[in-house]
Each structure stands twice: as structure tokens, then as C-alpha cells.
């Protein structure tokens, strides 16, 4: 059904780094122009609802500042002087730099660097085919999933969970450590339906009163990184008051007796001293969860972006196992469905030529890598060529001061394939213009739901923009990389991947637009057993079995991790020098650094701010709206302070990744984020930062 009469409607998928991966209806005005974008009403998860930033996507597609032609740096790095060159000349220069680096140092001197600017399997992951064929350094992706997924898997053994649409059958929905009003709007669609249709209650646990908490029946604000303590107290009360489902645990869990003994002293009083949440509120929370069998836990990523993030995720995921929630319709937990798809991406990624001996470099430690840290480089060569797609590390990576030092190297050749002149592109030697998602074909999966989806090309790309796939294939021919995947079109790669993954082919997917692959009720609720060999949920985590992709160094103090759920005190705690703890939470109309180039998003978000409890503002001699400096051992950031009485004392929140130029001295918020590697597998600690604050 057309959005407006006589206007063609195309179907697509939002490509951005969000678990919702919304199915879209797009007005196609002509071969080059789109109009309105709406959620697809026929998709049972999207259900006609999308976030406001994607609803305004025409603003981004037709932005006057899109990159349209290949550019070559003219003057000093970062001074903003460019000359337009041809695609052949641009790719020739990049290929020559790669070949020279390989000849002088070996192939590992080249680092293809990418992430989730697009979540399409062909366009995002195809860069790995070039990497595997040539033996270039690999990238261990630690920005987002390594800490939370590891914590979830420690208990369940399989990355999947209860159908998110099943929230409509729940009596209590617990949204823990995520703010779907800002980040996953469709979670709210189904939670709201449960409240309207069956009187379900919405309960939110977070570190400040988010937009989601403002809509909740019960909200619980705790200190950052203390989720494990709160989870333990909830389970302590369950055993104490008879809410624990002993029959369920005897059948489905590894050591309920050991857990009960371990939790004996994890009382609400104990947890209150750690979390800052009152004993009465903890008792209330535990009672609501313990007395409601149809309790659905929607577990976010935010509360795991701490140095104890994996342990926190494991602790919270253990609650529905103690209560037996998994055995009830509308009960159990959901973190990510990414494990249900079981793709064969050999052709997309060139996995048939993967060499495990080629080094992996940690994405979050790009600053250390580019400044020659031997901990990261191991015995291998320096990185002398950096080729990036789909990410903006000079804004989003931790330890920004060191990142910028690395990008400033005269002996580093940088090529950036991008849609806009990002902070990273501005420091490149060659900039290549990229297509946006409506301008190429791609295949998608929903991490937060259960659909395989096709995103077909709906309009022609402007200027000389080329897709990631086209650039990788053209580059491969210049550097001598041979693989069947380089000779295939995106549609051929999609067809091959679908068929060789045991799915319906492209024609059927194109006809259906999306395919629901949610496992059956028994599988989704782990009623046939959890994913470990013995079929048991593990209360006693085996952290040494956690898998990571790093070949040098160690990943934090794995030996010190608590086996049973606990509060693990390894946070970057406040101290006399740094009396505050800062979290860099998501803004509503930005998505990482995407959308911070669109005027409507910038107007909505205003200017960079740090939220602070009014009593802390007064105690530090500050005033609402005053310009302040935040700092720690990594650097300083200038922004304005705003009062938020929902915060606990000593906690600061800065929402959104604003462009670096939005800050007075050009230093963005990730200047303050450390790049150390937390146990057991590494990962970004974007919400675990200690700082001082003073007037600017």
C-alpha cells in the first residue's frame, strides 16, 4: 500500500547499528529521490514504527554535504585542502601504498578497519574477504558486543532468547540497562502493547531516569557498574522468601545449591551499600520479579560496557533461571538473537582462505596500534596503511588523544571510504565517496528480532558514489587478490549465502521481503536444554572458556573473575583526584556518530552537555548551563553542565557522540574513555570512566 497516492513505495531495511533493524516502507519519488520513510506495517516486529531519525532519512540521503567524488589531500594532514581525482587514480594510489607496505614489512602492515556503519552482511563484511586473501592484519571488533555477549553466553551457552514479540504475553517486563526510547523503539512498541492489552507492568533498571524509565511503572536508578550486586540481592530474596523455582533449577541449572550458599550474604542491605538504591526499593524489585512468573527480561548492552560488564550480564541473566521464568510463555530473557541465523559467510568473507596465524588487532586500541605499542603489535610490523569503511574512529574510539596522535603520523597512508567528511575522513590521504543503503543491494538480520531481510537498491547513487562491494572488488584486482567472491555481484553473493545457509533463495526473499526464523517455543525458552554440553544453565561461569580473537597480550584479570554471580569491584572508581563517575549514554537522535551531520538531529540534541545532580552542582560551585571542563589522566573535554535530579550523587551522564567540532577545543567525549582490555575478552568501557570537573 502506497504511503501517498501515485507515489511508488519500496521496501527496505534500516542499515544502522541498532538491534531493531527496522523493516521500512520508502517513498520513491523518482530514480534519484526518496520522500517519507515509515516502518513496515506488515512486519510483525517493526509493526509500522521506526525511530524519528530514520523517519527523516531523506534529510541524510539528500544532504548537500554528502561526499560525491574521490578526493586527494593537498596540504598538511587535516588542514581541509583537497583536490578531486578520478576513481582509477584514487584506487591506484591506495593499491600502490598497500603493495609497497607488503613488500617492505609484510602483509600485516596493512589494516582494513571497519565496523557497523552498515549492518548489511555484504557491504559490512566483504572487506574481510580482501583481508583473508591477502593476509592483512585482522580486526578484533570490541566496541559493542564482546563484553555483553560473553556474559550472556557464560550462562545460556547459546546466543538467542525468547521471541521479543512474546512480550505481549508478559505480566512484567524488565528493561535492564538499555534505553529503547532512544535506541530500540520497537521494544517499546511491544511492551506498550502488553501494558494496554493485559495490564502488564513495566520495570526499568538504569543509571539515570531515561526516557524509557519515565514511561515505566517502576524505575530503579543505581550506580554505574553495580548491576551484579542488585541481581544478587534479587536472587537472595528469591531463595529467602520461597520465590526460587527449585524444581526448575534442579532440572535445568548446574549448581543451585552452590548458588544459594554463595548468595547467603548478598542481602538487600549489602546491595544497597554498593548500588546506592534503598533497601526498600530492592525488596520491592525482588518481590515484583519473584511473584510474577510471566516476567520478561529485555537485557541491553549499556550495563555491560564496564570493566565488570561480562560478570554483570551473567548475574542479571541468572535471575530468570533462579525464578524459572524461562518455562512460562511471556517469561525468560532476550539479549540478542544474532546466534539463530547460522550464516555461511564463506563467500562474503573469504573464510575458505582464513589463516588463524595472521595477527588480530583490537579495534578499541587503534590509538595504541597506530602509535606503535608493542603490546598490540606483538612481533609484527607497524601498521603503515589503514583502509577504513563504515566507522569513524577519530570520533568513536576510546583514548581519543592517542588515536589522533596515531592518525597524525607522516608515514601512515590513510584511505577512508565514507558518505560524509567525518573526523576520520578529514585526516585521510584519499577519501572515497560511498553509497547509502537505498543505493545498493544487501542482506540483513535482526539482532533484536528474528527476521532475515532484503534491502534492495531503490534509487541511483548521486555523483560518483560507489558501494563497499564495488570498491573492494576493484581494489582486489589491483593488489593481486583472487577469490570467487570478487567476481560476484551483491545479488549473487546474497543468493549464494542464502542457499548455502539452508535458507530460501533470493527470489523467494525478494517476494516475501523478510523471513521469520524465530526458533520454536521450546528452543527459544531453552526447554530442550541450554547451549552447554550438559544442557544446563551455568550459575558457575567458566570464564577461561570464553573465546576471543586476540593473539598477543592478555585480557584483564580472568583469574580474579567471580564464578558465581557477584559484584566484581574492578571499575574505574572515583577517587580523591577524580571524584565523579561518567557514562557516555546514547542520545535520542544520534546513533554513535551517524546522524550528527543532519541539521534536525543537531537541533534536537543542542550542544554537548554533562548531566549532574543539582546538589553536586551546588557543592562544586557551579551553575546550571555553565561551561565546565571534565578531565582525567587521558585528557580534557569542555562542555556545559545541566541539572538532573534523577542521578545519584557522584554520577555524571553525557548523552550522544557529538562531532568533535561541537566541542570548544575539538576534543570529543571519548577523549576520556580508556582503552584497556577488561576480562575475559576485552571490550569498550564507554560507561566506566572516572573524572574531575571544574569551571571552564
N, C-alpha and C positions, 0 to 999 in steps of 0.2 A: 504493500500500500504506500503510495507516494506521500511524502510529507506535505507537499503542496501540489495542487493540480497542475498537470502538464510539465512537471519537472521530474526528470529521471531520478530514481533512488537506487543507489548502490549499497551493497553490504560489505562491511569490512570489520577490522578488529583494532582496538586501541593497542599500539605497539609499545607503550611505555612501561617502565619498571614498577609495576603495580600488580598485586595478585589478582585483581578483579579482571584484567584483560577483557574489557567490555566488548561485547558484540555491538556493532554500530550500524545505523542507517545513515547514509550520507547523501545529501542532495548534490547531484552532479549537474551543474548549470550548463557547462559546455566541456570541450575536450581539455581545457586548462583550468577550470574554475569550479570550486565547490561552494555550497551555501551552508545550510544548517547541518549540524551533526547531532544525532539523538541516539539513545540506547535502543537496541533492537527489542521490540516488544515480544517477539516470538521466541527469544532465547530465555529459557526458564531461570537462568541465574541473573543475567543483566536485567531482564524484566522491564525494559524501557527506561532505565535510569542510568545516567552517567554523571560524572563529576562536572562541575561548572567549567573547569579549564579545558576539558576535551569538548564540551558543548560549544566552546568558542574557537574550535580548531581552525576555522577559516582564517582567523587572525594570524595563526602561525604559518599555515601553508602559503599565504599570500603576503607575508611580511615583507616590507620593502628592503629590509636589510639581510635577506637571505643571500648566501653565497651562490653565485651563478656561474663563475668561471674559475679555472685554475689560476693560482697566484704564486708568485715567487718573491721572497723577501729581497728588498733592495738595499736597505741601510742596515744599521745595527739591529740585532735581535730585539724585537719588541717595540721598536720605535714607530711602527704603524705604516711604514712605506712599502708599497707593493707594486709589482708590475704584472700585468696579465700575460699569461703564456698559454701555449696550446696544451692539450691533453698529452700528446706524444712527447713534448719536451718535458712536461712535468713528470710523467712516468719514467721517461728515460733517466732523468736526474735521480729519482728515487731508486730505480734499479741499479744504476751505477754506484750509488752510495752503498747499497746492500752488497753488491758483488765485491766492492773494494774492502768493506768491513770483513766479509767472509774470507777473502784472500789474505788479509793481514792478520786477523785474530781468530778466524774460525766462525762458523755459522751462528754460534751462541752470542756473538756481538750484536746481533740484530734482535730486537724485542718487539714483536707485534703486541700491541696493548689495546685492550677493548673492554667494553662491559655492556651495560643494559640500556643504552640509549634507545635501542630497539630490542624487543624480546622475540622477534621473528627468528625462527631457527636457521633459515638460510642466510639472512643478512647479518645476524649477530655472530653466528658460529663458523661461518665459512672461512674466516681469517685463520682458523686453526688448521684448515687443510693446507694452506701455504706454509704455516709453521711446521707441521708434521713432515711434509715432503722435504722441506729444506733443512730441518733440524735447528731452526731458530729457537731461542730461549722461549720457554713456556711461561704462562702467566697463571699463578695460583689466585683465583678470584676470592678475595677475603672481605670485600666491602660489606656484604649483606648476609649471606646465608650460612657461613661456616660455623659460627657460634650457635645460632638457634637450631639449625638442622641437627647438629651433633648432639645437642641436649635432648631434643625430641627423640632422635633415634636411640639414644642411650637407654631409654625406657621401652619404646614401642618396637624397635628393630625394623620398622618399615615407615617410609615417608608417605603417609596418607592418613585419612581420617574420615570422620562422619560427614556425609553429604551436607554441604553448607545450606542447602535448601531445607534440610531437616530441622533447622532452627524453628520453622513454622510449627513443629510438633513439640517444642520445648515449653517447659513451665518456668525455667530460669535460664537466662542467657548471661554468661560471664564473659565479658570482653576484657582481656587481661593484657596490659602492656602494648596496646595499639589504639590508634585514634581514627577509626574508619570514617568519621565525618570528614576528615582531611585526606585520608589515604586509601580507603576501600569502601566507597559509598554504598556498594551493593550489600555489604554486611548489614548495614543499617536498614536496607530495604526489607530483608528477610526477618531481622529482629523486630522491626516495627510491625510487620505482618503478624508475628506471633503475639505481640502485645495487644493488637487490635482484635485478633481472631480468637484468642484463647486466654487473654489476660495474663500472659507471661510477664515476668519481672525482668528488668534489665539491670545488671550489676556491672560496674566498671572499676577496675583497679588500675591506677596510673600514678604518675609523679606530680601531676597538677590537674586542675579542673579543665580538661579538654572540652572541645565541642561535643564529643561523644558523652563524656560524663555529665554535661549539662542536660542531656536528654534522658539520663538514667534514673531509675527508681532509687538506686543506692550507689553512691560513689565513695571510693576509698583512696585517699591520697597518701602515698608512702614515700620514704626517701629513696632516691635512685639506687638501684643495685641491691635492694633488700627484699626482693620478691621471694627468694628462697626461704627467708625467715617467716614471712607471712604464710607461705604454703605449708611449712612445717607446723605452725600453730593451728591451721585449719585441720590438718590431719591428726594432730594431738587431740583436739577437741572431739574429732570423729571417733577415735578409739575410746576416749574418756566417757563420752555420752552415749555410746552404743550406736552411732551412725555408720560406723565402718561395716562394710558388707563382707563378713568373714567367709561366707560360702563362696562368693565370687573370688576373693583373694586366694582361697585355698586351691581353686581350680586354675586361675589364670595368672598368678603372680609368683615371683621366685622366693621371697622370704618375708612374708607378712609378719611373722613373729619377731624376726630381727628388726624390722622397721618399727614395730610397736615399742620394743625396748629402747631403740635409738631415740624415739620421739618423746620418751617419758618426761624429759626436762625441757622440751620445746613448747613451753606453755604460752598462752597469750601474753602473760607478763614479760616473759623472755623476749617474745617477738616485738612487743610494744617498745621495749628499750632500743631495739635495732631499727625498726621501721618508722618510729615516731607516730604510729597510729594507736589510738587509745585502746585499752583492753576491752572496753565495752563494744567498740566497733569491731574488733577482731572476733569477739564472741558472736556478734550479730552476723558477721560474714560467714563464720563457720556453721552457724545454725541454719542459715538460708541454704547453703550448699549441702549440708548434711541431711536436711529433711526434705530435699527435693530430688527425687530420683531422675526426673527428666531435666537434668542440668547439662547444658551445652557450653563447653569452654571454647571460645574463639581466641586462640593464642597468637599474639603479634610477634613482630621482630624487635620492636623497640626495647623491650625489657631485657633482651639478650645482648644488646650492644654495650656490654660492660665486661670488665675483666673476669667476672664470675658468671658471664652470660649463659654458658652451656649448663653450668650447675643450676642456675635459676630456672632455665627451661625444663630441665629434668625434674626439679622439685615440683613445679606447678603442674606438669603433665602427670605426676604421680597422684594428684588429688582424685581425679575420676576413677583411677584404678583402686584406690582405697574405698571409695564410695560405691563402686560397682555401677557407676553411671553408664559405662560402655554397653551394658546389657539392655538398656532401655531405648526405645525409639525417642529421638529428640534428646538423647543423652550421650555423653562422651566428649571427645575433643577433636579439634581441627586446627592444624597449623599450616600445613601446605600439602597439596595433592600432587606435587611435582613428581613423586615416585610412582604414580599409577600409569604413566604413559608408555614407559618401556620402549623408547625410541631406538631404532638402529640408525645412528647418525654417522655411520662409517663413510658414506659418500659425501655428506656435507662437510665433515671434519677431517676426512682422510685418516680415519683411525686404523685403517689397514697398514699404514706405514708409521704408526706411532712408535717412537723409541723412548722407553722409560728412562734411559740413561741421560737424556738431554735435560739440562737443569730447568727447574721451575723457579721463577722469581715472584715474590709476594707482591701482589697488586697494591696493597696498602703501604708497602715500604718502597714505593717508587722514588721517593726522595733519597733514601739511603742507597738504593741501587744506582741511581744516576750520579750520586756523589762518590761512588766507588767503595762503599763499605764492604770489606772482605767477608763479614758475617753473611751478607746477602749474595755476593758474587762467588763465594767459595773459591775453588781453584780455577774458575773460568775467567774469560776475558772481560774487560769493561764493556758496557753497552755503548756502542758508538752510533747506532741507528735506531731510532724509535719511530714506529709507524702505528698511529692510533686511529681507531674507529669507535664511535658510539660512546665515548666518555670524555670527561673534561677534568683530568687530574689536577690541573693548576687551580681548580676551584674546589673539587670534591674530595681529594685525597687527604689523609692525615698529614700532619707535620709539614704544613704549607711552606714555611721558611726554607726548609731543606729541599722541598720539591722545586721551588723557584731557583734555588742555587743549582740544582741539577740541570734544569732547563736552560740555564744561562751559559752552560759550557760551550766554548767555541768549537770543540772537537766533536760535538754531538750533532748529528744530522736528524732533523725532526720533520716528519711529514704527518699532517693531520687531515683526515677526510671527514668533513663536517657540513652541517646545514647553516651554521651561523659562525661569525667570528668570535668564538669563545675565548676565554682567557688562555686556554691551551693552544688554540689555533693562532692566536696573536704572537706566540713565541716560536712558531714553526719556520722552517726554511721553505717548505712547499705546503700550500693549502689547496685541497681538492674539494669541489662542491658536491654535496651528497643529496640524494633523493630523500623525500619523506615517504611515510608508509603508504600513502594513497597513490604513489608514483611507481611502485614496483609490486611484484607478487611475493607473498611469503606465507609461511605456515606457523601457526601459533598454538600454544597450550595455555590453559588457565591454571596457574598455580593455586589460586584461591577457589577454584571450582573444578569442573570436570569435563570441559569441552575441548575437543580438537577443532580448530577454526581456520578457515582460509581467509587471507587478506589479499584479494586480487587488486591488480593495478586498475584504478578508476580514472585517473587523469594523466596527462603527459607532464613530464618534469619541466620546470622552467629552465631557461638558459642552457648551460652545458652540464647540468647536474647528472651524475651517474650513480648507480646503485653500488652498494658494497660488493655485491657479487661480481658485477662487471669490472670493477677496479681490481679486485683480487685476481680475476682470470687474466686481465691484461697484464698485470704485474707478474704473474706466474710465467707467462710466455717470455718475459724479458729476463728473468733470473734463472731460467732453465728448470722450472718446477713442472713436472709432468704427473698428471693424475686424471683419471676419467672424469672426475667431478668438475675439472676446469673446462671441459668440453660440453657441459650440460647447461641448459637454461635453468632459471629458477623453477619453472614449472616442471621440468624434467627431474630436478632434484626433489621437489615435493612429491611427485609421483613415486620415485624410487624409494624415498623414505617411508611413505605411507605403506606401500606394498610390502617392503622388506621389514616393516614393523608389525605385520599382520593386520593391517587396517584396510578399510575400503580405499579404492584408488581415488585419484584427483577428480575424475568425472563425478563420482558419487558425492564427494565432499563439496564440490562446487555446486551441485544440485541442492544439497541439504544445507549448505552454508556452515554448519557446525554439527559435530557428532558427540553425543553424550557417552562418555566412557566411565562414568562412576561405577566402581565395583559394587557388587550386591551388598545387601544389608549385613549379612554375616561377615563378609570380608571387611567392610568399612568399619564395623564395630569390633573387629578382631575377635569375633566369637569362634572362629576356627583356629584361634591361636595368634599370638603376636609374632613379630617377624624374626625373633631369635630362634636358634635351632631347637630349643626345648619348648617353643611356643609360649613362653612365659613373659609377662611384663617384668622388667628388671627394676626393682626398687634399689638393688645394689648395682650401680653403674660400673661398667668396666672401661674406664676412660682410656686405658692403654690400647684398647682395640679400635679407638676412633681413628679414622683414616684421614690423612691429609696428603697434599701433593708436593710437599717441600723436601728437598734433598740435602739442604745444609742447615746447620744450626739446630736449635731445639725450640719447642713450642711451650714456653711457660713451665711452671712447676706442676707437671702432670701428677707426680707422686704425691703432691700435697692436696689433690682434689678430694673432696668428700665422696665416699662411695654412696652412702645413703643420702637422701635429700637433707640439705642443711643450708645455713648461711655461711658462705665461704668468704672470709674477710680479706680479699686481695684487691679491693677497689683502690682507685687513686683518691684516698681520703683527704678531706680538708685537714689543714694543719695551721700552725701559727702564721706561717707566711702566706698560705692560700686558704683562707677561712671559708670559702664557698665551693660548692659542687655545682657544675654546669652540665646541662644536657642540651644538645642541639636537635630539637624536635622538628618534625616536618610541618611546613606551612600548608595552608589550605590550597593555594593556587600556584605553588611551585611544585615540582617533582624533581628532587635533587637540584641540578642546575637547569633542567629543562623548564620552559615556560617563564624563566626570569628574564627573557628577552621580549616578552609580549607586553604591550602597554597596559592592558587591562589587569594582568596579574600584578605588575609593579604598582599600579594604582591601588589595587586591593590590599596589597601587603604593606605599602607605605615605605618605611625606611627600616634598616636594621635596628632591632631593639633587644634589650635583655629584660626579661620579666623578673621582678624581685618582690619579696614580701614587703608591705608598707613599713612594718616595724624595722626591717633591715635597712630600708631606705633611710629612715629617720636616724637609726643608730649609727649609720655611716656618714651622716651629714650631707646626704644627697637630697634631691628633689625630683618629683615626677617630671619626666621629659628632659631631664638634664643629660648633657653629653658626659659619658664616662669612658674609662679605659679598663678593659679586662685584660689580665695578663697572667702568665705563669712562666716556667722555665723555657717554654718553646717560642714565646713571642707575645705580642700585644695586639689588641683589637679595639677600635674606637666605635662606639655606637651609643644609643640613647637608652635610658632606663625607663621602664614603665612598671607601675604597681600592679601586683596580682596577689590578692589576699588568700587565694586558694593554695598557694605554695607553702610548704613547710619552711620554717626559718633555716637559713643557710643554703637553700637550693635556688639556683638560677635556671631560667629557660630562655633559649634564643631560638625562635622558630624560623626555619627556612634558610636555604643557601642563596643568599643574595649575590649578585655579581660583585666581584672584587671592587669594581669602581664605585659601588654604592657605599663603600666604607671610605672614610676620610683619607686614610693612608694606603688604601688599596689592599689591605690585609683582611681577608675574609675569615669567617668564624672558624674554619678548620685549621687556622693557624695554631689554635690552642689544643688540638687533638693529637694525642700521642700515637706513635706507630709501632709500639712494642707488640709482641705476639702473645696473646693470652692462651693459656692452656684450655683445651687439649690440642686445638688445631689452628690457632691463630684466628684473627678476625678484627674488624674495625670496632674501636671502643668510642663511638661517637657520643655516647651519653655518660661517659665516665671520665670527667675532667675536673681537676681542682684549679681554682683561680683566685686571684685577689681582684678587688675593684676599687677604683678611686676616681675622683673628679678629673675630667679631661683638662 
